[in-house]
Amino acid sequence: MGLRGEAAIVGYVELPPERMNKGTPAPFTLEQWAELSADALADAGLSGELVNGIVTSHLGESEIFVPSTIAEYLGVPARFAEIVDLGGASAAAMVWRAAAAIELGICDVVLCALPARYITPMSERKPKPLVDAMFFGSSSNQYGSPQAEFEIPYGNLGQNGPYGQVATRYGAVYGYDERAMAKLVVDQRVNANHTDGAIWRDTPLTVEDVLASPIIADPLHMLEIVMPCVGGAAVVIANAEVARRARNRPVWVKGFGEHVPFKTPTYAADLLATPIAEAADTAFAMTDLTRADMDMVSIYDCYTITVLLSLEDAGFCEKGKGMQFITDHDLTFRGDFPLNTAGGQLGFGQAGLAGGMHHVCDATRQIMGRAGAAQVADCNRAFVSGNGGILSEQTALILEGE
């Protein structure tokens, strides 16, 4: 069951993130889609005429018929056109859907892009709508929404509070070591310090710095929480024939898993049993690879608690022992367990949904041998995770170089 590993990431682009208060003006989202796609194709050394599939998320200029709007704008005769709405899990979900469509013979080359530069053209005659996401984060306040009735009125909304609740619950069950969680941030910052374009490229960090930053949602400190940025990313996925004549080392999509059991943790059976457990098991079961075979891991890191639970539930360490695992291992690119080697979202920056694509790009860079000063020696295999909502939508990928 699953993939045969006959589709590969052959090109990518990831814009250097910019702080939201310093972001430069951007074209329409549709134009960003085109620019990112063109850059990713150029990176792969492929012609746009080969593209016959697209996978996208939301589009600022079109609430409906999004894939066809993009296909029309790019001039792509799409035989596969998909929209993915899984929050931060969208990027990894895009990749496996594209790989599956290619292996089924539906299409040959697929573009997956996530524009995330929000300072786009506006008009006084047609102002942008003030949508729920601006006020309630991932929560919906639409009439008839369970969140509008049972959560938002009681203050259970957004991201910081619920992730703080999960971390508090973890501490009550397994204990909580703030220094271990701070070390996670520091190790990733080392990686960011060696990555061109990272928001924190020139800013070293210590454990004491993390612990001295303000508590935002007890027990989470400010430096344990991503800083939203603007940016964008895209990847090109191709069949075996095209992949072998592309410019870069092919990064084959060997396995995937996805699990989406709920939207908000209010309805989770267990706050500490995250969907990545089933997703990771499914992904590894598609391959002949094990956790120990991974040369690096690229774990979605909107909050430190997300990384901790993902390491445990994806099977890289025993449940409840994640903090000791972080303490005992060097998580930098030169360490014994390289994690988020470009800095992750905590060090590189979270450019909206493109924050999820950052993890795909990080693993791809490493396997292609293009990570520069942060290159992991002899890196051939990687585990990638995506996370949407409050640990509610999670996707896993197994990638391998030829």
N, C-alpha and C positions, 0 to 999 in steps of 0.2 A: 504494500500500500504506500502511496505517496509519490514523491518526485523520483526521477531517475538521475537527476543531477546533470541534465543536458541543456540547461539554460544558465547563462553567466552574466554577471555585471561586467561590462567592458569599458565603461566610461562614467565619470561623475564630475560634478562641480559643486562646490560649497562656498558660498560667499562669506567673506570675513564678517562676522556679526558687528553691528553697531549699537551703541547704547540708544535706547528709545528717545532720550531727550537730546541726542546729538545726531540722529539718523538723517541721512540726506534724502531729498525728495526722490520719489520713485515713479516710474510709469504705472499705468493701469496694471492690475494683477494679470490680466490676459497677456499684456506685453511682457511682463516678467516671466510668465510661463514660457513664452517664445524665446526669450533671451537665455534663460536657464537651459532650455532644451538644446538650443544651438551650441552653447558652450559645452554641454555634456557630450554632444555628438562630436564636436571638434576634438575633445579630449580622447574620445574613442577612435578618432580617425575615420569616422563613418559619414556617409552622405545621408541627408535627411530623406532622400527618396526611398531609403530602405525601411523607413518607419511605417508600420501598419498597425500599431497598437498604442494606446495611451491609458494611463491610470492617474487619476487626479483626486484631489480633495475639493474643498469648497472654492468658489470663485467669486470675487467681489462684484463682478459685473453681471453675474447671472445666478439667480437663486435656483433655477430649474434648468434641465437640459444642459448640464455643465459639460459632460464629455463631448457632446456634439458641438457645443460652442467652441471648445478648444480645437477639436478636429478641423472644424471649418476655418478657424483663424490660422492654424498652422498649415492648412492644405494637406492634411494627413488622411489618406483613404483607410480609415480605421476598420479593421476586422475584429478588433477587440477594444472596447471603450468602457471603462469602469470608473465609478466614483466610490471612494472609501471614506467612511466617517467614523473613525475609531480614535479620535484625539491623537495623543502621542504615540499610539500603536499604529497609526495610519501608514507611516513610512515602511515599516517592516511588512505590514499587511499588503502594501502595494507591490513589494518585491516578490512575495510568493505568488500573488495572483498573476503577475506578469509571467513569472517562470512557469506556472501551471498552464497558462494559455499558450505559451510557446511550445511546451512539451506536447500539448494536445494537437499541435499543428495549426492552430487557429491563426497565429501570426508569427512573424520572424524577429522583429525588433520593436521593443516597447519603451516608450518614454514615461518616466515617473518623476513628477516635479512637485515641489512644495514652495511656492513663493511666500515670502514672509516679510516684505517691506511695506509697512502700513501707511507710510506718508505718501499716499497716492492722490492724484488730482481730485478736486472736489468742485461742486457747483452750488451757488446759493439757490439756484432754481431747483436743484435736485440734490438736496443734502443727504448724507449717509444716514441710514436709520439708526436709532439708538436701540440696539438689540440686547437681548437678555445677557449675552456673554460679557457685555461691558459692565453690567451691574452685579451679576450673580455668578460669574465664573462659569463653571461647567454645569451649573444648575439651570433649570428651566422654570420661569415664572408664568408660562402660558396657561390660560384658563384650561382646566382639565388635567394639568400635569400633577402627578402625585407629589412632586417636590413643592409645587406651589401650595398644596394643601397641608402636607405633613412635615416639611423640612424648613423651607424658607421662613415661615412665620416664627419659627423657634430659633433662628440664627444658625442653623446647620446648613451652610452654603459655602461656595467657593472651594478653594483648595487648601489654604494654610491650616484652617481649623481642623478639618477632617484628617489631614495627614498627621497633625499633632495628636489627635485622638488615637490614631493607630500606633504612633510611637509610644504614647503613654500606656496603652494596653500591652505593648511588647515589654515595657519595663516592668509592669505588674506581673507578667507571666514568667519572664526569663531574666529580669534584671536589666539595668541600663548603664552602659559605660560611656559617658560623654566624651572622654578622651579618645576612645576607639572611633567614635563617629567623627570626631574632629580630625583624626588621622586620615580617615577616608578622604575628606576634603583636601587635606594637605598633600596627600599622594597624587590626587588628581591635579592639584595646582602645579605640582612639579611637572607633570605632563604638559599642562597648558603653557608653562614657562618655556617649553622646548618646541612649541607649535606656532608657526607663523599664522597671524590673523586672529589668534585667540584674544578674547576681551582682556583676560588676565595675563597676557603674554609677558608683561614686564613687571608683574607684581607678585613677589614671593609671599609665602604664607607660613605661619607656624600654628601649632595646636593651640597655643595660648591666644593667638589672634582670633581663632574660631570661637573659643570659649568666651572671649571678651566681647564678641559681637552681641547685639541685643537679642533677647529671647523674643521670637515672633509668635510662635504657637508652641507653648511648653510641651516637650522639652527642646524643640527645634530652634537653633540660633539662626540669625539672619544669613550667615555664611554657609548654612546647610541647606539653603533654599535657592533655587535658580533665580538669576537675574534676567527677566525677559529682555530680549533684544530684537532687532530687525535684521533680516538676512534672507536666506533662501538656499535651496539645494535641489539637485536633480541627479538621477542615475539613468543609464541606458542599459537595458537587458536584452540579450540577443541569443539566438539559437546557436548550436555548436558550430555550424558551418561559418556563420558570420563571426562568431567569437574568435575563431582561430586565425582570422585575417585582420582582426582589429589591432590597434596600436599597443594596447596594454595586455599584461598577463590576465587571462580570464579568471574571474572569481565565481566559481560555480555555486549555484544555490542547491545544496544537497538535501536539506530538510527544512521543514517548517512546522509550526504548531500555533494554534490560536484558541483562546478560550475567553468567552464573553458572557459571564453568568449573571451580571446585574449592572446597573448604572451607578448607583451610589452605595456606599458601605452600610447605609441604614438597613439594606436588605441582604447583606453578606451573612452567610451562615457562621463564619468565623473570620474576624478581622485580620487574623494572622495567617490565614491559609489563602494565599493569593493565586489568581488564575495562571500565573506563569508556571506553576508546578505541572499542570496538565499540558500546557503548551510546550514546555521544554521536553517532557517525556515523549510527546508525539513527534517532535522534531528529531530527537536522537534516534527514535525507533525507525525512522525512515532511512537511516544511514548505518554504516558499520563503524561509526565513530563513537567515542565515549567522552565524558567530561574531561578526563585526563588527557585526551588528545588535543584539546583546544590550546592554541599558542597564545591567545589573548581573548578577553571577553569584553564586549561593548554593551554595558548594562545601562538602561534608561535611568537617569539620575535627576529627576526633578527635585527630589528631596533625598537626604541621606538614608532615611528609613526605607525608601523605595529600593535602593541598592542593597541594603542589608537583607530585606525580605526576599529580593530576587536571587541573591547568592544562595540563600538557604533553600528556597522553594524550587529553584532550578536544579538543585542537587549538587552544588559545588562545595557545600559544607553541611554539617548536621544542623537540624532545626534547633534553634535556641543557642547555637554556638557561633553565630555569624560575627559577633563583636570580637570574640577571641580569634577567629579566622583573620579578621582585618588587622588585629594587633600583631599577629604572628607572621604575616606575609607582607612583602614589599610589593605594593600595587602599582608602582611606577613602570614606565616602559622598559626599564633595565632590571626590573625585579623578577621574583620567582612566580608572580601571578599578575601579569600585566592587565590592568583594567582601565578602560576609558583613556586610551593612550594619547588622545589629543586634548585631554582635559575634561571630557564629558561636558554636559550642560552646565555643571557647577564651575568649570574652569574655562571652557571655550565660550559659553553663552547659549541661552535657549532662544533661538529665533522662531517663536511660535511652533507650528506643527513641524517646521523644518528642524526643530530640536530632535525629533525622532529620526529624521534622515541623517542627522549628525552621526548617530551611532552606526548606521549603515555605511556612511562614508569613512568613518574611522576604521572600521574593520576592512573595508575595501582598500583603503590607502596602505594599511599594513601588509595585506596579502599581496598587493601589487608591488610592494617594496618602495613606496613613495612617501613615507612618513618623515623623511629628513632626519633631523636631530633626534626625533622621538621614535625612530624605527626600532621595532622589536627584532632581535636577531632570529633569522631562520623562521619567519612567521608564515605559516601555510594554512592554518585553520582558525576559525573564529566563531564564537557564539555571540549572537546579537539579540537584544530584547527590546520590545516596544511596550509602552504603558500608557493607557488612556484613562481619563477620569480619575477616580480615587482608587487605584489598584483594581479597576473593574474591567478593563479591556486590555488583554495582554497577548503579545505575539512573540514568537521565537523564530530565529533563523540559524541554520548551520551553513557556514560558507567555507569553501576550500579552494585553494589555488591548484592549478594544474601541475 
